[in-house]
């Protein structure tokens, strides 16, 4: 197991280097750039733009820019934002907990919806409840996030003003848990409805494959209660493909949902990525991209290790 983990980490390191090279090259090759706004301003002289390029290091070859960025990044210096002039690491940390708060709540709500519905839907296959749960799942899967978020705002913030239309807290008010939860409801539901549809379909399909296996019949023949058979023998074996889906969603806990955070003006990582992309803020974009890549690789490794925990037949060398 230790050998497998070390090999996985080593391969991931080389993949990160390749990914960072491709991402940096694509960002630099994009039209415009961080100084595009100054180029269109008639009051800014060309020599001022050249001075800014030299100050930011944008007048150097792309390879030199990348190597300098990589050297600083490995040492923990993520650079400074071109637009806000703040350290990238400081910007990321300031938004990280907001995103974890939103995405963690959304994932928890999605699991609370999908797990019981998926189990019952599989056990009562072709029943009215099964058709209803399938309809709910397909509704979540087919709804674009931006459309669902705008629908929630129109219904529950405009027509029936039950919840705020955006933001994380009421401006000018002291900290209040009730106020924070009040602002959390609509963005949390927007993400949870879509995510729950994915979880429900995967868990239902996985449970259906397990319920009619021979070992389930043997467990029932031993006189074990149906509830214990389903939860202990069925769910445990059906959880392996389900774990893959859930762990691959873990990076969203830290990188955020770009569209949802933009619609609800949520000050998280997704909103930061969106604003940085519009401003061509290379250092911030690279920081978020690398974080996302590290989390995806960590999620894959976590899924592999969880397989071995759930199923003792799984072994890694």
Backbone torsions as a table, in degrees:
resi	resn	phi	psi	omega
1	UNK	NA	-43.9	179.9
2	UNK	-62.3	-41.7	178.8
3	UNK	-62.3	-40.4	179.8
4	UNK	-64.3	-42.8	-179.3
5	UNK	-64.6	-45.1	179.5
6	UNK	-62.9	-41.3	178.2
7	UNK	-64.4	-39.8	178.9
8	UNK	-63.9	-42.4	179.4
9	UNK	-65.5	-40.8	-179.9
10	UNK	-64.3	-44.7	178.2
11	UNK	-63.4	-40.2	179.9
12	UNK	-62.9	-36.7	179.3
13	UNK	-62.2	-46.1	179.2
14	UNK	-66.9	-36.0	176.4
15	UNK	-63.8	-37.7	178.7
16	UNK	-65.0	-39.0	178.2
17	UNK	-62.5	-46.7	180.0
18	UNK	-63.5	-43.7	179.4
19	UNK	-61.8	-43.0	-179.6
20	UNK	-64.3	-37.1	177.5
21	UNK	-63.8	-46.1	-179.6
22	UNK	-65.2	-44.1	-178.4
23	UNK	-63.6	-44.3	-179.2
24	UNK	-64.3	-41.9	179.8
25	UNK	-63.8	-40.9	-179.6
26	UNK	-66.9	-42.5	-179.0
27	UNK	-63.8	-43.1	-179.4
28	UNK	-68.1	-33.0	-178.1
29	UNK	-78.0	-10.3	-179.4
30	UNK	-66.0	144.0	178.7
31	UNK	-64.9	155.9	-178.2
32	UNK	89.6	-122.7	-179.3
33	UNK	128.6	171.9	-177.4
34	UNK	-66.3	-17.9	-179.1
35	UNK	-104.0	12.4	-178.2
36	UNK	-62.0	-37.2	-179.6
37	UNK	-64.3	-36.1	178.8
38	UNK	-71.2	-33.0	-178.7
39	UNK	-65.4	-30.5	-178.6
40	UNK	-88.5	-4.8	179.9
41	UNK	-88.7	117.4	-178.1
42	UNK	-67.1	-17.8	-178.9
43	UNK	-82.5	-10.3	179.9
44	UNK	-96.3	122.5	-177.6
45	UNK	-78.5	152.4	178.3
46	UNK	-57.4	-36.0	179.9
47	UNK	-68.6	-28.5	175.8
48	UNK	-68.1	-39.2	177.9
49	UNK	-64.9	-40.8	178.3
50	UNK	-64.9	-35.9	177.9
51	UNK	-66.4	-39.6	177.3
52	UNK	-65.1	-42.7	177.4
53	UNK	-57.9	-43.4	-179.9
54	UNK	-66.3	-39.8	180.0
55	UNK	-64.1	-38.3	-179.3
56	UNK	-88.0	-6.0	-179.8
57	UNK	78.9	17.4	-177.4
58	UNK	-83.4	-6.3	178.8
59	UNK	-89.9	1.1	179.9
60	UNK	-93.2	161.1	175.8
61	UNK	-58.3	151.4	-175.6
62	UNK	-59.2	-40.6	-179.1
63	UNK	-61.7	-42.1	179.3
64	UNK	-65.7	-41.3	177.6
65	UNK	-60.1	-43.2	-177.7
66	UNK	-66.8	-44.6	-178.3
67	UNK	-63.7	-38.8	177.2
68	UNK	-65.2	-43.5	179.1
69	UNK	-63.1	-42.7	-178.2
70	UNK	-64.2	-42.7	179.9
71	UNK	-61.8	-43.6	178.8
72	UNK	-69.1	-38.7	-177.5
73	UNK	-63.6	-42.1	179.5
74	UNK	-63.6	-33.3	179.7
75	UNK	-80.9	-1.7	179.9
76	UNK	95.8	1.7	177.2
77	UNK	-97.1	102.0	-176.1
78	UNK	-86.2	3.6	178.5
79	UNK	86.3	-172.2	-178.5
80	UNK	-119.7	146.9	177.5
81	UNK	-67.6	134.5	178.5
82	UNK	-67.0	-32.4	-174.4
83	UNK	-88.9	-45.9	-177.1
84	UNK	-96.0	-12.6	-178.2
85	UNK	65.6	10.8	178.8
86	UNK	-91.6	154.1	175.6
87	UNK	-59.7	137.4	-178.5
88	UNK	-60.2	-42.6	-178.9
89	UNK	-61.7	-38.1	177.8
90	UNK	-65.8	-40.9	178.0
91	UNK	-62.9	-44.7	-177.6
92	UNK	-64.4	-44.8	-179.0
93	UNK	-64.3	-38.4	-178.6
94	UNK	-65.4	-26.9	-179.9
95	UNK	-98.2	-16.4	-170.2
96	UNK	-63.2	-48.6	-176.3
97	UNK	-66.1	-31.4	176.7
98	UNK	-64.3	-40.2	179.2
99	UNK	-70.5	-41.6	177.6
100	UNK	-60.9	-39.3	178.5
101	UNK	-61.4	-46.7	-178.6
102	UNK	-72.9	-51.1	-174.0
103	UNK	-72.0	-34.5	176.7
104	UNK	-64.5	-42.4	177.3
105	UNK	-64.1	-41.3	-179.3
106	UNK	-64.8	-42.7	179.5
107	UNK	-66.4	-38.7	178.5
108	UNK	-63.7	-45.3	178.5
109	UNK	-63.3	-41.6	179.6
110	UNK	-62.0	-41.3	178.6
111	UNK	-67.9	-38.9	178.8
112	UNK	-64.7	-28.7	177.6
113	UNK	-83.2	-46.9	-168.6
114	UNK	-76.8	-39.8	-174.5
115	UNK	-64.2	-54.0	178.8
116	UNK	-65.3	-39.3	179.4
117	UNK	-65.5	-40.2	179.9
118	UNK	-65.2	-41.1	-179.9
119	UNK	-66.8	-50.2	-178.0
120	UNK	-64.9	-37.9	179.5
121	UNK	-62.7	-38.0	179.1
122	UNK	-73.6	-41.5	-179.4
123	UNK	-65.6	-39.5	-179.9
124	UNK	-104.5	54.8	-177.4
125	UNK	-59.7	136.5	178.5
126	UNK	68.0	14.9	174.0
127	UNK	-87.5	174.6	177.4
128	UNK	-61.4	-40.1	178.9
129	UNK	-62.6	-39.3	178.6
130	UNK	-62.2	-45.7	178.9
131	UNK	-64.6	-39.1	179.6
132	UNK	-65.4	-45.3	179.2
133	UNK	-64.0	-38.5	177.6
134	UNK	-64.6	-39.9	178.1
135	UNK	-63.6	-41.8	178.2
136	UNK	-63.4	-41.4	-179.8
137	UNK	-64.5	-44.9	-179.6
138	UNK	-68.4	-31.0	174.4
139	UNK	-61.4	-46.2	179.2
140	UNK	-65.7	-39.8	-178.7
141	UNK	-68.6	-33.5	-173.8
142	UNK	-89.9	-10.5	-177.6
143	UNK	-85.1	117.9	171.9
144	UNK	-62.6	140.7	-175.4
145	UNK	-60.1	-42.7	-177.8
146	UNK	-64.6	-36.8	-179.0
147	UNK	-69.7	-43.0	-179.4
148	UNK	-65.9	-40.4	178.1
149	UNK	-62.9	-44.6	177.8
150	UNK	-64.9	-35.7	177.6
151	UNK	-63.7	-43.8	178.3
152	UNK	-62.9	-39.3	179.4
153	UNK	-64.5	-44.9	-179.6
154	UNK	-63.4	-43.5	-175.4
155	UNK	-75.2	-49.7	-167.9
156	UNK	-105.7	-1.4	175.9
157	UNK	-121.0	-21.9	-178.6
158	UNK	-109.8	-62.9	-178.5
159	UNK	-66.8	-48.0	174.8
160	UNK	-120.9	94.1	-174.1
161	UNK	-71.2	72.7	-180.0
162	UNK	-91.8	-30.6	-176.6
163	UNK	-133.6	156.8	177.3
164	UNK	-66.0	151.0	-178.8
165	UNK	-80.8	-17.6	-178.6
166	UNK	-172.4	177.3	-179.0
167	UNK	86.2	171.7	-178.9
168	UNK	-106.7	-21.5	179.8
169	UNK	-157.8	162.2	178.0
170	UNK	-73.3	126.1	-176.8
171	UNK	-66.8	133.4	177.5
172	UNK	85.3	-2.6	-180.0
173	UNK	-101.6	147.9	176.5
174	UNK	-67.2	163.6	-178.1
175	UNK	-60.2	133.3	179.1
176	UNK	-146.8	128.1	179.1
177	UNK	-63.7	-39.6	179.5
178	UNK	-62.5	-42.2	179.2
179	UNK	-65.0	-41.6	178.3
180	UNK	-63.2	-44.1	178.8
181	UNK	-65.7	-34.8	178.2
182	UNK	-61.7	-41.4	178.2
183	UNK	-75.1	-21.3	-176.1
184	UNK	-78.3	-25.6	-167.7
185	UNK	-56.7	-55.6	-173.1
186	UNK	-66.3	-50.3	177.5
187	UNK	-63.7	-34.6	178.9
188	UNK	-64.4	-45.9	179.8
189	UNK	-65.4	-36.9	179.9
190	UNK	-58.7	-46.1	-179.4
191	UNK	-75.7	-39.3	-175.5
192	UNK	-66.1	-38.7	-179.2
193	UNK	-62.4	-44.4	-179.9
194	UNK	-67.8	-44.9	-177.8
195	UNK	-67.6	-39.5	-179.4
196	UNK	-62.2	-35.4	177.4
197	UNK	-61.0	-40.5	178.4
198	UNK	-66.0	-49.3	-178.9
199	UNK	-60.1	-43.6	-175.6
200	UNK	-61.5	-45.8	-177.7
201	UNK	-65.2	-42.0	-179.6
202	UNK	-67.3	-43.3	-178.4
203	UNK	-67.8	-40.7	178.6
204	UNK	-61.1	-47.1	-179.7
205	UNK	-63.4	-39.9	179.9
206	UNK	-68.0	-40.3	178.4
207	UNK	-65.4	-38.9	179.5
208	UNK	-62.8	-33.8	178.1
209	UNK	-69.4	-28.2	-174.6
210	UNK	-89.9	-36.3	-169.8
211	UNK	-58.6	-30.4	-176.0
212	UNK	-104.3	15.9	176.6
213	UNK	-74.1	158.1	-177.0
214	UNK	-62.1	-37.3	-177.6
215	UNK	-67.4	-24.9	175.7
216	UNK	-70.2	-39.2	176.9
217	UNK	-65.3	-38.7	178.5
218	UNK	-64.2	-42.0	179.5
219	UNK	-62.4	-40.7	178.8
220	UNK	-66.9	-37.7	-178.5
221	UNK	-67.5	-19.3	178.6
222	UNK	-81.8	-1.7	178.3
223	UNK	88.0	9.7	177.8
224	UNK	-70.0	141.8	-178.2
225	UNK	-62.1	150.6	-177.3
226	UNK	-61.6	-38.3	179.8
227	UNK	-62.5	-42.8	-179.7
228	UNK	-70.1	-36.6	178.1
229	UNK	-60.8	-44.9	-177.2
230	UNK	-69.8	-47.4	-173.9
231	UNK	-76.5	-38.6	-176.0
232	UNK	-85.5	-49.4	-176.0
233	UNK	-90.1	-44.0	-175.9
234	UNK	-73.8	-55.2	-175.8
235	UNK	-64.4	-37.5	-178.9
236	UNK	-62.2	-41.1	179.1
237	UNK	-77.6	-31.6	178.9
238	UNK	-76.2	-13.4	-175.0
239	UNK	-74.9	-16.7	-174.8
240	UNK	-63.2	-54.3	176.3
241	UNK	-67.8	-28.0	178.9
242	UNK	-67.1	-36.6	178.2
243	UNK	-60.9	-38.0	178.9
244	UNK	-57.8	-45.5	-178.9
245	UNK	-66.1	-44.0	-176.8
246	UNK	-67.2	-45.3	-177.5
247	UNK	-67.0	-32.8	177.5
248	UNK	-70.8	-15.5	175.3
249	UNK	-86.5	-11.5	-176.8
250	UNK	-59.7	-38.6	178.1
251	UNK	-56.2	-27.3	178.7
252	UNK	-66.1	-21.4	176.5
253	UNK	-61.5	-29.8	-174.7
254	UNK	-109.1	-26.7	-178.8
255	UNK	-95.0	-18.5	174.9
256	UNK	82.2	174.6	176.9
257	UNK	-108.8	109.7	-171.6
258	UNK	-58.3	-50.4	-175.2
259	UNK	-66.5	-47.3	-177.1
260	UNK	-63.5	-43.7	-179.8
261	UNK	-67.7	-31.7	177.0
262	UNK	-70.3	-41.5	-178.6
263	UNK	-65.8	-43.7	-175.7
264	UNK	-95.1	10.4	178.7
265	UNK	51.8	42.9	-179.3
266	UNK	-87.0	122.8	-175.1
267	UNK	-77.7	69.7	-178.2
268	UNK	-120.0	-167.7	-177.3
269	UNK	-67.9	-36.8	178.6
270	UNK	-63.2	-43.8	177.4
271	UNK	-63.8	-40.4	177.8
272	UNK	-62.2	-42.1	178.5
273	UNK	-63.1	-42.5	-179.5
274	UNK	-62.9	-48.8	-179.5
275	UNK	-63.7	-39.0	-180.0
276	UNK	-68.5	-35.4	178.1
277	UNK	-66.0	-40.5	178.5
278	UNK	-65.9	-34.4	-178.1
279	UNK	-89.5	0.2	-176.5
280	UNK	53.9	43.4	-178.1
281	UNK	-86.1	88.1	-172.7
282	UNK	-57.1	-48.5	-177.1
283	UNK	-59.1	-41.9	-179.8
284	UNK	-67.9	-43.4	179.7
285	UNK	-61.3	-43.3	-179.6
286	UNK	-65.3	-39.3	178.6
287	UNK	-61.2	-44.2	-179.1
288	UNK	-69.2	-39.5	179.6
289	UNK	-63.0	-44.3	-179.8
290	UNK	-65.9	-41.1	177.3
291	UNK	-59.7	-44.0	179.8
292	UNK	-60.9	-44.5	-179.1
293	UNK	-63.9	-42.3	179.3
294	UNK	-62.4	-41.6	-178.8
295	UNK	-68.2	-36.2	177.1
296	UNK	-63.5	-44.4	179.4
297	UNK	-66.7	-39.2	177.0
298	UNK	-65.1	-37.3	179.0
299	UNK	-65.3	-40.6	177.7
300	UNK	-62.4	-42.6	178.5
301	UNK	-65.8	-40.4	179.1
302	UNK	-62.7	-40.5	179.0
303	UNK	-62.8	-43.0	179.0
304	UNK	-61.3	-41.5	-179.1
305	UNK	-70.1	-35.9	178.0
306	UNK	-67.7	-31.7	175.3
307	UNK	-56.7	-44.6	-177.9
308	UNK	-68.6	-30.3	179.1
309	UNK	-71.3	-43.7	-176.8
310	UNK	-75.7	-43.6	-176.5
311	UNK	-114.3	107.3	-178.6
312	UNK	-65.2	-12.2	178.1
313	UNK	-75.6	-18.4	-178.9
314	UNK	-80.1	125.1	179.6
315	UNK	-134.1	142.4	177.9
316	UNK	-119.8	145.4	-179.3
317	UNK	-119.9	NA	NA
